[in-house]
Amino acid sequence: MRPAATRLAAAPRIQSSFVAAPKSLVFQALRCYSSAGGLEKTEVYERIKQILTGFDKVTDPTKITETSHFANDLGLDSLDTVEVVMAIEEEFSVEIPDKDADTIHSIDKAVEYITSQPGAN
Amino acid sequence: MRLSGLQKEVLSLYRQCLRECRKKPDTARQHFKSFARNEFDKNMGIEKRDFAAVEFLLRKGRRQLEMYSSPGVKNIH
């Protein structure tokens, strides 16, 4: 590796198989960069569950499950739901536009939305 | 639950209010949130088909939001 690197530095235009080593290193570095990937469903659910557990309007935290409906199961009104969706926005650093936010009424919908967002983290 | 266009506008206004709250100083943010929530709660009893009343309150709310959005307003009690 070492002689290859020095030779490469001395003669940058060299066309030998030695070039392959540093090239593949560069390639790997690039791959690491882009491999951040989407979030796991279970992780998203756990983080949303945390938000809801800390939300004082949720009267019965034992009712928080993967499929809980904000209004029907957790007893939240429409303004509370807006607050929850905004909290989810902050937690995953995404901006949810109004038309999407209006469709998120349950935990599974929220999980589905967040996992479909490439920018969520 | 299906929401009417007007109901969506109300929720959208509330969302805008919460977004503006984020721009306020950390220590005052909760005050702004509670204030906004309280303003909406005051009119919780309005009949959803009373379009004139809801529209009037929407206009009033938007004006109020504009006022409180000013960076000069740093806290609310």
N, CA and C atoms of all chains as a GROMACS GRO file, in nm:
protein
  594
    1MET      N    1   0.083  -0.122   0.000
    1MET     CA    2   0.000   0.000   0.000
    1MET      C    3   0.086   0.126   0.000
    2ARG      N    4   0.183   0.124   0.090
    2ARG     CA    5   0.263   0.244   0.103
    2ARG      C    6   0.340   0.281  -0.024
    3PRO      N    7   0.417   0.181  -0.079
    3PRO     CA    8   0.489   0.216  -0.202
    3PRO      C    9   0.393   0.263  -0.311
    4ALA      N   10   0.279   0.206  -0.317
    4ALA     CA   11   0.181   0.245  -0.419
    4ALA      C   12   0.142   0.391  -0.402
    5ALA      N   13   0.121   0.426  -0.279
    5ALA     CA   14   0.076   0.563  -0.252
    5ALA      C   15   0.184   0.663  -0.288
    6THR      N   16   0.308   0.631  -0.250
    6THR     CA   17   0.416   0.725  -0.280
    6THR      C   18   0.438   0.734  -0.431
    7ARG      N   19   0.431   0.616  -0.496
    7ARG     CA   20   0.450   0.617  -0.640
    7ARG      C   21   0.340   0.700  -0.707
    8LEU      N   22   0.225   0.687  -0.654
    8LEU     CA   23   0.110   0.759  -0.709
    8LEU      C   24   0.129   0.910  -0.694
    9ALA      N   25   0.183   0.946  -0.578
    9ALA     CA   26   0.205   1.088  -0.552
    9ALA      C   27   0.312   1.142  -0.646
   10ALA      N   28   0.417   1.059  -0.666
   10ALA     CA   29   0.526   1.102  -0.751
   10ALA      C   30   0.482   1.112  -0.896
   11ALA      N   31   0.404   1.017  -0.940
   11ALA     CA   32   0.358   1.018  -1.079
   11ALA      C   33   0.206   0.999  -1.083
   12PRO      N   34   0.137   1.105  -1.071
   12PRO     CA   35  -0.008   1.096  -1.058
   12PRO      C   36  -0.078   1.030  -1.177
   13ARG      N   37  -0.013   1.033  -1.292
   13ARG     CA   38  -0.082   0.980  -1.410
   13ARG      C   39  -0.058   0.831  -1.431
   14ILE      N   40   0.012   0.770  -1.339
   14ILE     CA   41   0.050   0.630  -1.355
   14ILE      C   42  -0.074   0.544  -1.379
   15GLN      N   43  -0.059   0.450  -1.473
   15GLN     CA   44  -0.173   0.363  -1.504
   15GLN      C   45  -0.141   0.220  -1.466
   16SER      N   46  -0.139   0.191  -1.342
   16SER     CA   47  -0.110   0.055  -1.299
   16SER      C   48  -0.220   0.005  -1.207
   17SER      N   49  -0.212  -0.123  -1.176
   17SER     CA   50  -0.316  -0.181  -1.090
   17SER      C   51  -0.309  -0.124  -0.948
   18PHE      N   52  -0.198  -0.059  -0.915
   18PHE     CA   53  -0.187   0.000  -0.780
   18PHE      C   54  -0.294   0.105  -0.756
   19VAL      N   55  -0.334   0.166  -0.863
   19VAL     CA   56  -0.432   0.274  -0.851
   19VAL      C   57  -0.562   0.223  -0.790
   20ALA      N   58  -0.588   0.096  -0.816
   20ALA     CA   59  -0.715   0.038  -0.770
   20ALA      C   60  -0.738   0.055  -0.619
   21ALA      N   61  -0.629   0.038  -0.540
   21ALA     CA   62  -0.649   0.044  -0.396
   21ALA      C   63  -0.705   0.177  -0.347
   22PRO      N   64  -0.634   0.289  -0.373
   22PRO     CA   65  -0.690   0.415  -0.325
   22PRO      C   66  -0.827   0.446  -0.385
   23LYS      N   67  -0.846   0.405  -0.511
   23LYS     CA   68  -0.974   0.434  -0.576
   23LYS      C   69  -1.090   0.369  -0.500
   24SER      N   70  -1.070   0.242  -0.463
   24SER     CA   71  -1.180   0.172  -0.395
   24SER      C   72  -1.203   0.232  -0.257
   25LEU      N   73  -1.096   0.287  -0.198
   25LEU     CA   74  -1.113   0.352  -0.068
   25LEU      C   75  -1.204   0.472  -0.082
   26VAL      N   76  -1.179   0.548  -0.186
   26VAL     CA   77  -1.261   0.667  -0.212
   26VAL      C   78  -1.406   0.625  -0.231
   27PHE      N   79  -1.421   0.517  -0.309
   27PHE     CA   80  -1.556   0.468  -0.337
   27PHE      C   81  -1.629   0.431  -0.208
   28GLN      N   82  -1.555   0.365  -0.118
   28GLN     CA   83  -1.618   0.323   0.007
   28GLN      C   84  -1.659   0.442   0.092
   29ALA      N   85  -1.573   0.541   0.091
   29ALA     CA   86  -1.604   0.660   0.170
   29ALA      C   87  -1.735   0.720   0.121
   30LEU      N   88  -1.750   0.724  -0.009
   30LEU     CA   89  -1.872   0.781  -0.066
   30LEU      C   90  -1.993   0.697  -0.027
   31ARG      N   91  -1.974   0.565  -0.028
   31ARG     CA   92  -2.084   0.478   0.005
   31ARG      C   93  -2.130   0.498   0.149
   32CYS      N   94  -2.032   0.515   0.238
   32CYS     CA   95  -2.066   0.536   0.378
   32CYS      C   96  -2.153   0.660   0.393
   33TYR      N   97  -2.118   0.760   0.317
   33TYR     CA   98  -2.188   0.887   0.325
   33TYR      C   99  -2.336   0.870   0.297
   34SER      N  100  -2.365   0.793   0.192
   34SER     CA  101  -2.504   0.787   0.148
   34SER      C  102  -2.583   0.674   0.213
   35SER      N  103  -2.516   0.593   0.294
   35SER     CA  104  -2.585   0.476   0.345
   35SER      C  105  -2.659   0.503   0.476
   36ALA      N  106  -2.678   0.632   0.510
   36ALA     CA  107  -2.748   0.665   0.633
   36ALA      C  108  -2.885   0.597   0.637
   37GLY      N  109  -2.952   0.593   0.522
   37GLY     CA  110  -3.074   0.515   0.509
   37GLY      C  111  -3.193   0.568   0.585
   38GLY      N  112  -3.306   0.501   0.571
   38GLY     CA  113  -3.427   0.542   0.642
   38GLY      C  114  -3.427   0.492   0.784
   39LEU      N  115  -3.527   0.534   0.859
   39LEU     CA  116  -3.536   0.493   0.998
   39LEU      C  117  -3.614   0.363   1.009
   40GLU      N  118  -3.581   0.286   1.112
   40GLU     CA  119  -3.652   0.161   1.138
   40GLU      C  120  -3.790   0.192   1.195
   41LYS      N  121  -3.888   0.114   1.154
   41LYS     CA  122  -4.025   0.133   1.204
   41LYS      C  123  -4.034   0.127   1.356
   42THR      N  124  -3.962   0.028   1.413
   42THR     CA  125  -3.972   0.011   1.558
   42THR      C  126  -3.913   0.130   1.632
   43GLU      N  127  -3.802   0.183   1.576
   43GLU     CA  128  -3.739   0.298   1.641
   43GLU      C  129  -3.831   0.420   1.635
   44VAL      N  130  -3.892   0.441   1.517
   44VAL     CA  131  -3.984   0.552   1.500
   44VAL      C  132  -4.099   0.539   1.599
   45TYR      N  133  -4.152   0.416   1.610
   45TYR     CA  134  -4.264   0.395   1.702
   45TYR      C  135  -4.223   0.426   1.846
   46GLU      N  136  -4.105   0.378   1.886
   46GLU     CA  137  -4.060   0.402   2.023
   46GLU      C  138  -4.049   0.551   2.052
   47ARG      N  139  -3.997   0.626   1.954
   47ARG     CA  140  -3.979   0.770   1.977
   47ARG      C  141  -4.114   0.843   1.981
   48ILE      N  142  -4.208   0.800   1.898
   48ILE     CA  143  -4.341   0.860   1.900
   48ILE      C  144  -4.411   0.826   2.033
   49LYS      N  145  -4.390   0.702   2.077
   49LYS     CA  146  -4.448   0.659   2.204
   49LYS      C  147  -4.397   0.747   2.318
   50GLN      N  148  -4.267   0.777   2.312
   50GLN     CA  149  -4.206   0.864   2.413
   50GLN      C  150  -4.276   1.001   2.416
   51ILE      N  151  -4.296   1.056   2.296
   51ILE     CA  152  -4.362   1.187   2.285
   51ILE      C  153  -4.499   1.181   2.352
   52LEU      N  154  -4.575   1.076   2.318
   52LEU     CA  155  -4.712   1.065   2.368
   52LEU      C  156  -4.716   1.038   2.518
   53THR      N  157  -4.619   0.962   2.567
   53THR     CA  158  -4.615   0.935   2.711
   53THR      C  159  -4.593   1.065   2.788
   54GLY      N  160  -4.513   1.153   2.727
   54GLY     CA  161  -4.485   1.279   2.794
   54GLY      C  162  -4.592   1.385   2.774
   55PHE      N  163  -4.694   1.352   2.698
   55PHE     CA  164  -4.798   1.450   2.665
   55PHE      C  165  -4.909   1.441   2.770
   56ASP      N  166  -4.930   1.551   2.842
   56ASP     CA  167  -5.020   1.543   2.958
   56ASP      C  168  -5.167   1.519   2.923
   57LYS      N  169  -5.203   1.539   2.798
   57LYS     CA  170  -5.344   1.520   2.759
   57LYS      C  171  -5.379   1.372   2.741
   58VAL      N  172  -5.275   1.289   2.726
   58VAL     CA  173  -5.300   1.145   2.714
   58VAL      C  174  -5.330   1.092   2.854
   59THR      N  175  -5.456   1.057   2.876
   59THR     CA  176  -5.498   1.020   3.012
   59THR      C  177  -5.451   0.880   3.049
   60ASP      N  178  -5.450   0.789   2.952
   60ASP     CA  179  -5.415   0.650   2.982
   60ASP      C  180  -5.300   0.601   2.893
   61PRO      N  181  -5.176   0.619   2.941
   61PRO     CA  182  -5.060   0.583   2.857
   61PRO      C  183  -5.054   0.435   2.822
   62THR      N  184  -5.127   0.351   2.895
   62THR     CA  185  -5.123   0.208   2.863
   62THR      C  186  -5.194   0.180   2.730
   63LYS      N  187  -5.273   0.276   2.685
   63LYS     CA  188  -5.345   0.256   2.558
   63LYS      C  189  -5.260   0.288   2.436
   64ILE      N  190  -5.135   0.333   2.460
   64ILE     CA  191  -5.048   0.366   2.347
   64ILE      C  192  -4.995   0.236   2.286
   65THR      N  193  -5.041   0.206   2.166
   65THR     CA  194  -4.991   0.088   2.093
   65THR      C  195  -4.957   0.130   1.950
   66GLU      N  196  -4.904   0.035   1.873
   66GLU     CA  197  -4.866   0.066   1.734
   66GLU      C  198  -4.980   0.121   1.650
   67THR      N  199  -5.102   0.086   1.687
   67THR     CA  200  -5.214   0.125   1.602
   67THR      C  201  -5.310   0.224   1.667
   68SER      N  202  -5.274   0.278   1.783
   68SER     CA  203  -5.365   0.369   1.854
   68SER      C  204  -5.408   0.485   1.766
   69HIS      N  205  -5.536   0.516   1.777
   69HIS     CA  206  -5.590   0.634   1.709
   69HIS      C  207  -5.587   0.748   1.810
   70PHE      N  208  -5.539   0.865   1.766
   70PHE     CA  209  -5.522   0.977   1.861
   70PHE      C  210  -5.653   1.014   1.929
   71ALA      N  211  -5.761   1.023   1.851
   71ALA     CA  212  -5.889   1.067   1.908
   71ALA      C  213  -5.963   0.951   1.975
   72ASN      N  214  -5.979   0.839   1.904
   72ASN     CA  215  -6.062   0.730   1.954
   72ASN      C  216  -5.998   0.654   2.070
   73ASP      N  217  -5.868   0.633   2.065
   73ASP     CA  218  -5.805   0.552   2.170
   73ASP      C  219  -5.742   0.637   2.280
   74LEU      N  220  -5.683   0.749   2.240
   74LEU     CA  221  -5.608   0.826   2.339
   74LEU      C  222  -5.687   0.946   2.391
   75GLY      N  223  -5.805   0.966   2.336
   75GLY     CA  224  -5.891   1.073   2.386
   75GLY      C  225  -5.841   1.214   2.357
   76LEU      N  226  -5.767   1.230   2.248
   76LEU     CA  227  -5.717   1.363   2.213
   76LEU      C  228  -5.816   1.433   2.121
   77ASP      N  229  -5.828   1.566   2.134
   77ASP     CA  230  -5.914   1.638   2.040
   77ASP      C  231  -5.829   1.684   1.921
   78SER      N  232  -5.895   1.755   1.827
   78SER     CA  233  -5.824   1.787   1.703
   78SER      C  234  -5.704   1.881   1.727
   79LEU      N  235  -5.719   1.972   1.825
   79LEU     CA  236  -5.606   2.062   1.854
   79LEU      C  237  -5.490   1.985   1.917
   80ASP      N  238  -5.523   1.888   2.004
   80ASP     CA  239  -5.417   1.804   2.063
   80ASP      C  240  -5.344   1.728   1.954
   81THR      N  241  -5.423   1.678   1.857
   81THR     CA  242  -5.362   1.603   1.748
   81THR      C  243  -5.264   1.690   1.670
   82VAL      N  244  -5.304   1.816   1.646
   82VAL     CA  245  -5.212   1.909   1.580
   82VAL      C  246  -5.083   1.922   1.662
   83GLU      N  247  -5.098   1.932   1.794
   83GLU     CA  248  -4.980   1.946   1.880
   83GLU      C  249  -4.889   1.823   1.871
   84VAL      N  250  -4.952   1.705   1.870
   84VAL     CA  251  -4.874   1.582   1.861
   84VAL      C  252  -4.797   1.577   1.729
   85VAL      N  253  -4.867   1.608   1.620
   85VAL     CA  254  -4.801   1.603   1.489
   85VAL      C  255  -4.686   1.704   1.482
   86MET      N  256  -4.705   1.820   1.544
   86MET     CA  257  -4.598   1.920   1.548
   86MET      C  258  -4.480   1.870   1.631
   87ALA      N  259  -4.511   1.800   1.739
   87ALA     CA  260  -4.404   1.746   1.824
   87ALA      C  261  -4.326   1.639   1.747
   88ILE      N  262  -4.398   1.559   1.669
   88ILE     CA  263  -4.333   1.457   1.587
   88ILE      C  264  -4.242   1.524   1.484
   89GLU      N  265  -4.294   1.633   1.425
   89GLU     CA  266  -4.215   1.713   1.331
   89GLU      C  267  -4.081   1.753   1.393
   90GLU      N  268  -4.089   1.806   1.515
   90GLU     CA  269  -3.967   1.853   1.582
   90GLU      C  270  -3.873   1.738   1.615
   91GLU      N  271  -3.932   1.627   1.662
   91GLU     CA  272  -3.852   1.512   1.703
   91GLU      C  273  -3.770   1.456   1.586
   92PHE      N  274  -3.831   1.451   1.468
   92PHE     CA  275  -3.762   1.388   1.354
   92PHE      C  276  -3.705   1.493   1.257
   93SER      N  277  -3.704   1.616   1.298
   93SER     CA  278  -3.660   1.729   1.214
   93SER      C  279  -3.708   1.722   1.068
   94VAL      N  280  -3.838   1.711   1.053
   94VAL     CA  281  -3.897   1.722   0.920
   94VAL      C  282  -4.007   1.828   0.927
   95GLU      N  283  -4.044   1.879   0.810
   95GLU     CA  284  -4.157   1.970   0.806
   95GLU      C  285  -4.272   1.897   0.738
   96ILE      N  286  -4.383   1.883   0.810
   96ILE     CA  287  -4.498   1.812   0.754
   96ILE      C  288  -4.597   1.916   0.702
   97PRO      N  289  -4.618   1.920   0.570
   97PRO     CA  290  -4.711   2.019   0.516
   97PRO      C  291  -4.855   1.992   0.562
   98ASP      N  292  -4.937   2.098   0.564
   98ASP     CA  293  -5.075   2.088   0.613
   98ASP      C  294  -5.152   1.969   0.557
   99LYS      N  295  -5.142   1.950   0.425
   99LYS     CA  296  -5.228   1.846   0.365
   99LYS      C  297  -5.188   1.706   0.411
  100ASP      N  298  -5.060   1.686   0.444
  100ASP     CA  299  -5.019   1.557   0.499
  100ASP      C  300  -5.054   1.548   0.647
  101ALA      N  301  -5.033   1.660   0.718
  101ALA     CA  302  -5.059   1.661   0.861
  101ALA      C  303  -5.206   1.628   0.889
  102ASP      N  304  -5.295   1.675   0.801
  102ASP     CA  305  -5.438   1.649   0.820
  102ASP      C  306  -5.474   1.501   0.807
  103THR      N  307  -5.387   1.421   0.748
  103THR     CA  308  -5.420   1.280   0.730
  103THR      C  309  -5.362   1.193   0.842
  104ILE      N  310  -5.280   1.251   0.929
  104ILE     CA  311  -5.218   1.172   1.036
  104ILE      C  312  -5.307   1.174   1.160
  105HIS      N  313  -5.382   1.065   1.180
  105HIS     CA  314  -5.474   1.058   1.291
  105HIS      C  315  -5.441   0.945   1.387
  106SER      N  316  -5.340   0.868   1.352
  106SER     CA  317  -5.310   0.752   1.436
  106SER      C  318  -5.160   0.726   1.435
  107ILE      N  319  -5.115   0.645   1.530
  107ILE     CA  320  -4.972   0.621   1.543
  107ILE      C  321  -4.918   0.550   1.420
  108ASP      N  322  -4.993   0.450   1.369
  108ASP     CA  323  -4.939   0.378   1.251
  108ASP      C  324  -4.925   0.470   1.130
  109LYS      N  325  -5.020   0.564   1.115
  109LYS     CA  326  -5.009   0.660   1.005
  109LYS      C  327  -4.884   0.747   1.021
  110ALA      N  328  -4.858   0.788   1.146
  110ALA     CA  329  -4.742   0.873   1.173
  110ALA      C  330  -4.612   0.798   1.145
  111VAL      N  331  -4.608   0.672   1.189
  111VAL     CA  332  -4.488   0.589   1.167
  111VAL      C  333  -4.464   0.573   1.017
  112GLU      N  334  -4.573   0.542   0.947
  112GLU     CA  335  -4.566   0.523   0.802
  112GLU      C  336  -4.513   0.650   0.733
  113TYR      N  337  -4.565   0.765   0.777
  113TYR     CA  338  -4.523   0.891   0.715
  113TYR      C  339  -4.375   0.919   0.740
  114ILE      N  340  -4.333   0.903   0.865
  114ILE     CA  341  -4.194   0.933   0.900
  114ILE      C  342  -4.098   0.838   0.828
  115THR      N  343  -4.132   0.709   0.823
  115THR     CA  344  -4.039   0.616   0.756
  115THR      C  345  -4.032   0.642   0.606
  116SER      N  346  -4.135   0.709   0.550
  116SER     CA  347  -4.132   0.738   0.407
  116SER      C  348  -4.057   0.868   0.377
  117GLN      N  349  -4.016   0.940   0.482
  117GLN     CA  350  -3.946   1.067   0.462
  117GLN      C  351  -3.795   1.045   0.464
  118PRO      N  352  -3.728   1.066   0.351
  118PRO     CA  353  -3.583   1.042   0.349
  118PRO      C  354  -3.507   1.137   0.442
  119GLY      N  355  -3.562   1.254   0.468
  119GLY     CA  356  -3.489   1.352   0.550
  119GLY      C  357  -3.506   1.332   0.699
  120ALA      N  358  -3.592   1.240   0.739
  120ALA     CA  359  -3.621   1.224   0.882
  120ALA      C  360  -3.501   1.164   0.955
  121ASN      N  361  -3.475   1.212   1.074
  121ASN     CA  362  -3.368   1.151   1.153
  121ASN      C  363  -3.393   1.166   1.302
  122MET      N  364  -6.233   1.085   1.144
  122MET     CA  365  -6.336   1.189   1.133
  122MET      C  366  -6.305   1.281   1.014
  123ARG      N  367  -6.407   1.301   0.930
  123ARG     CA  368  -6.389   1.391   0.815
  123ARG      C  369  -6.403   1.535   0.862
  124LEU      N  370  -6.313   1.618   0.815
  124LEU     CA  371  -6.319   1.758   0.855
  124LEU      C  372  -6.364   1.844   0.737
  125SER      N  373  -6.442   1.946   0.768
  125SER     CA  374  -6.484   2.039   0.662
  125SER      C  375  -6.367   2.131   0.629
  126GLY      N  376  -6.378   2.200   0.517
  126GLY     CA  377  -6.273   2.292   0.477
  126GLY      C  378  -6.246   2.397   0.584
  127LEU      N  379  -6.356   2.444   0.644
  127LEU     CA  380  -6.344   2.548   0.746
  127LEU      C  381  -6.271   2.494   0.870
  128GLN      N  382  -6.303   2.371   0.905
  128GLN     CA  383  -6.236   2.310   1.022
  128GLN      C  384  -6.087   2.294   0.995
  129LYS      N  385  -6.055   2.257   0.870
  129LYS     CA  386  -5.914   2.244   0.834
  129LYS      C  387  -5.842   2.377   0.845
  130GLU      N  388  -5.915   2.484   0.808
  130GLU     CA  389  -5.854   2.618   0.819
  130GLU      C  390  -5.822   2.652   0.964
  131VAL      N  391  -5.913   2.612   1.053
  131VAL     CA  392  -5.891   2.640   1.195
  131VAL      C  393  -5.765   2.566   1.243
  132LEU      N  394  -5.756   2.438   1.205
  132LEU     CA  395  -5.639   2.359   1.246
  132LEU      C  396  -5.512   2.416   1.185
  133SER      N  397  -5.524   2.462   1.061
  133SER     CA  398  -5.408   2.520   0.995
  133SER      C  399  -5.360   2.646   1.067
  134LEU      N  400  -5.458   2.726   1.113
  134LEU     CA  401  -5.422   2.848   1.188
  134LEU      C  402  -5.352   2.810   1.318
  135TYR      N  403  -5.402   2.706   1.384
  135TYR     CA  404  -5.340   2.663   1.509
  135TYR      C  405  -5.196   2.615   1.483
  136ARG      N  406  -5.181   2.545   1.371
  136ARG     CA  407  -5.048   2.496   1.334
  136ARG      C  408  -4.953   2.614   1.309
  137GLN      N  409  -5.004   2.715   1.239
  137GLN     CA  410  -4.920   2.834   1.215
  137GLN      C  411  -4.880   2.899   1.347
  138CYS      N  412  -4.976   2.904   1.441
  138CYS     CA  413  -4.946   2.963   1.572
  138CYS      C  414  -4.832   2.887   1.639
  139LEU      N  415  -4.841   2.753   1.634
  139LEU     CA  416  -4.736   2.673   1.699
  139LEU      C  417  -4.601   2.693   1.630
  140ARG      N  418  -4.606   2.709   1.498
  140ARG     CA  419  -4.480   2.732   1.425
  140ARG      C  420  -4.418   2.866   1.466
  141GLU      N  421  -4.504   2.965   1.485
  141GLU     CA  422  -4.452   3.096   1.528
  141GLU      C  423  -4.394   3.087   1.669
  142CYS      N  424  -4.455   3.003   1.753
  142CYS     CA  425  -4.406   2.987   1.890
  142CYS      C  426  -4.260   2.942   1.891
  143ARG      N  427  -4.225   2.858   1.793
  143ARG     CA  428  -4.087   2.806   1.787
  143ARG      C  429  -3.985   2.917   1.770
  144LYS      N  430  -4.029   3.030   1.712
  144LYS     CA  431  -3.934   3.138   1.686
  144LYS      C  432  -3.913   3.226   1.809
  145LYS      N  433  -3.995   3.204   1.912
  145LYS     CA  434  -3.983   3.286   2.033
  145LYS      C  435  -3.873   3.232   2.123
  146PRO      N  436  -3.821   3.317   2.214
  146PRO     CA  437  -3.714   3.270   2.304
  146PRO      C  438  -3.758   3.148   2.385
  147ASP      N  439  -3.665   3.055   2.407
  147ASP     CA  440  -3.693   2.929   2.478
  147ASP      C  441  -3.779   2.947   2.603
  148THR      N  442  -3.743   3.045   2.682
  148THR     CA  443  -3.808   3.060   2.812
  148THR      C  444  -3.954   3.102   2.799
  149ALA      N  445  -3.986   3.171   2.690
  149ALA     CA  446  -4.122   3.223   2.674
  149ALA      C  447  -4.209   3.133   2.587
  150ARG      N  448  -4.146   3.034   2.522
  150ARG     CA  449  -4.219   2.954   2.423
  150ARG      C  450  -4.346   2.891   2.481
  151GLN      N  451  -4.332   2.836   2.602
  151GLN     CA  452  -4.446   2.769   2.663
  151GLN      C  453  -4.560   2.867   2.689
  152HIS      N  454  -4.526   2.990   2.726
  152HIS     CA  455  -4.630   3.091   2.750
  152HIS      C  456  -4.708   3.116   2.622
  153PHE      N  457  -4.635   3.129   2.511
  153PHE     CA  458  -4.702   3.155   2.384
  153PHE      C  459  -4.792   3.038   2.345
  154LYS      N  460  -4.741   2.916   2.367
  154LYS     CA  461  -4.821   2.797   2.332
  154LYS      C  462  -4.949   2.794   2.414
  155SER      N  463  -4.936   2.815   2.545
  155SER     CA  464  -5.054   2.810   2.631
  155SER      C  465  -5.153   2.919   2.592
  156PHE      N  466  -5.098   3.036   2.558
  156PHE     CA  467  -5.184   3.147   2.519
  156PHE      C  468  -5.264   3.111   2.395
  157ALA      N  469  -5.194   3.056   2.294
  157ALA     CA  470  -5.261   3.020   2.169
  157ALA      C  471  -5.368   2.916   2.196
  158ARG      N  472  -5.332   2.815   2.273
  158ARG     CA  473  -5.427   2.708   2.303
  158ARG      C  474  -5.549   2.765   2.375
  159ASN      N  475  -5.524   2.856   2.467
  159ASN     CA  476  -5.632   2.915   2.544
  159ASN      C  477  -5.726   2.995   2.454
  160GLU      N  478  -5.669   3.067   2.358
  160GLU     CA  479  -5.751   3.145   2.266
  160GLU      C  480  -5.844   3.054   2.186
  161PHE      N  481  -5.791   2.939   2.144
  161PHE     CA  482  -5.876   2.844   2.069
  161PHE      C  483  -5.980   2.779   2.161
  162ASP      N  484  -5.937   2.745   2.282
  162ASP     CA  485  -6.029   2.680   2.375
  162ASP      C  486  -6.148   2.768   2.410
  163LYS      N  487  -6.123   2.900   2.415
  163LYS     CA  488  -6.230   2.993   2.448
  163LYS      C  489  -6.351   2.976   2.358
  164ASN      N  490  -6.323   2.940   2.231
  164ASN     CA  491  -6.431   2.932   2.133
  164ASN      C  492  -6.464   2.788   2.094
  165MET      N  493  -6.425   2.696   2.182
  165MET     CA  494  -6.449   2.555   2.158
  165MET      C  495  -6.597   2.527   2.138
  166GLY      N  496  -6.682   2.605   2.204
  166GLY     CA  497  -6.826   2.577   2.201
  166GLY      C  498  -6.899   2.623   2.077
  167ILE      N  499  -6.829   2.693   1.988
  167ILE     CA  500  -6.896   2.746   1.868
  167ILE      C  501  -6.944   2.629   1.781
  168GLU      N  502  -7.066   2.638   1.740
  168GLU     CA  503  -7.124   2.536   1.650
  168GLU      C  504  -7.047   2.535   1.519
  169LYS      N  505  -7.008   2.412   1.473
  169LYS     CA  506  -6.922   2.407   1.355
  169LYS      C  507  -6.992   2.454   1.227
  170ARG      N  508  -7.125   2.462   1.230
  170ARG     CA  509  -7.196   2.508   1.110
  170ARG      C  510  -7.224   2.657   1.115
  171ASP      N  511  -7.182   2.722   1.221
  171ASP     CA  512  -7.200   2.866   1.231
  171ASP      C  513  -7.085   2.934   1.155
  172PHE      N  514  -7.096   2.924   1.022
  172PHE     CA  515  -6.985   2.969   0.936
  172PHE      C  516  -6.944   3.113   0.961
  173ALA      N  517  -7.044   3.201   0.975
  173ALA     CA  518  -7.013   3.343   0.993
  173ALA      C  519  -6.925   3.363   1.117
  174ALA      N  520  -6.964   3.297   1.226
  174ALA     CA  521  -6.889   3.313   1.351
  174ALA      C  522  -6.748   3.258   1.335
  175VAL      N  523  -6.737   3.138   1.276
  175VAL     CA  524  -6.605   3.075   1.264
  175VAL      C  525  -6.516   3.160   1.173
  176GLU      N  526  -6.575   3.208   1.065
  176GLU     CA  527  -6.494   3.290   0.974
  176GLU      C  528  -6.448   3.419   1.040
  177PHE      N  529  -6.537   3.478   1.117
  177PHE     CA  530  -6.500   3.600   1.189
  177PHE      C  531  -6.383   3.571   1.283
  178LEU      N  532  -6.394   3.459   1.357
  178LEU     CA  533  -6.289   3.425   1.453
  178LEU      C  534  -6.157   3.390   1.383
  179LEU      N  535  -6.169   3.329   1.266
  179LEU     CA  536  -6.047   3.298   1.189
  179LEU      C  537  -5.974   3.427   1.151
  180ARG      N  538  -6.053   3.524   1.103
  180ARG     CA  539  -5.991   3.653   1.065
  180ARG      C  540  -5.927   3.718   1.186
  181LYS      N  541  -6.001   3.716   1.297
  181LYS     CA  542  -5.951   3.776   1.420
  181LYS      C  543  -5.822   3.706   1.464
  182GLY      N  544  -5.824   3.574   1.454
  182GLY     CA  545  -5.708   3.494   1.495
  182GLY      C  546  -5.586   3.524   1.410
  183ARG      N  547  -5.608   3.534   1.280
  183ARG     CA  548  -5.495   3.561   1.190
  183ARG      C  549  -5.433   3.697   1.219
  184ARG      N  550  -5.522   3.795   1.247
  184ARG     CA  551  -5.470   3.929   1.280
  184ARG      C  552  -5.388   3.923   1.408
  185GLN      N  553  -5.442   3.851   1.504
  185GLN     CA  554  -5.373   3.838   1.634
  185GLN      C  555  -5.237   3.770   1.615
  186LEU      N  556  -5.237   3.665   1.533
  186LEU     CA  557  -5.113   3.591   1.508
  186LEU      C  558  -5.008   3.684   1.447
  187GLU      N  559  -5.053   3.763   1.352
  187GLU     CA  560  -4.963   3.856   1.286
  187GLU      C  561  -4.900   3.951   1.388
  188MET      N  562  -4.985   3.997   1.480
  188MET     CA  563  -4.939   4.090   1.581
  188MET      C  564  -4.834   4.027   1.672
  189TYR      N  565  -4.867   3.906   1.721
  189TYR     CA  566  -4.777   3.840   1.815
  189TYR      C  567  -4.652   3.783   1.747
  190SER      N  568  -4.656   3.770   1.613
  190SER     CA  569  -4.541   3.716   1.541
  190SER      C  570  -4.424   3.814   1.537
  191SER      N  571  -4.456   3.942   1.558
  191SER     CA  572  -4.350   4.042   1.551
  191SER      C  573  -4.236   4.007   1.646
  192PRO      N  574  -4.111   4.016   1.595
  192PRO     CA  575  -3.997   3.979   1.681
  192PRO      C  576  -3.987   4.065   1.806
  193GLY      N  577  -4.053   4.180   1.801
  193GLY     CA  578  -4.051   4.268   1.917
  193GLY      C  579  -4.126   4.210   2.036
  194VAL      N  580  -4.221   4.121   2.007
  194VAL     CA  581  -4.299   4.060   2.115
  194VAL      C  582  -4.220   3.939   2.165
  195LYS      N  583  -4.160   3.954   2.284
  195LYS     CA  584  -4.069   3.849   2.331
  195LYS      C  585  -4.130   3.761   2.439
  196ASN      N  586  -4.234   3.810   2.504
  196ASN     CA  587  -4.300   3.726   2.605
  196ASN      C  588  -4.445   3.768   2.618
  197ILE      N  589  -4.519   3.682   2.684
  197ILE     CA  590  -4.663   3.703   2.698
  197ILE      C  591  -4.702   3.649   2.834
  198HIS      N  592  -4.797   3.717   2.902
  198HIS     CA  593  -4.830   3.670   3.037
  198HIS      C  594  -4.978   3.642   3.053
   0.00000   0.00000   0.00000
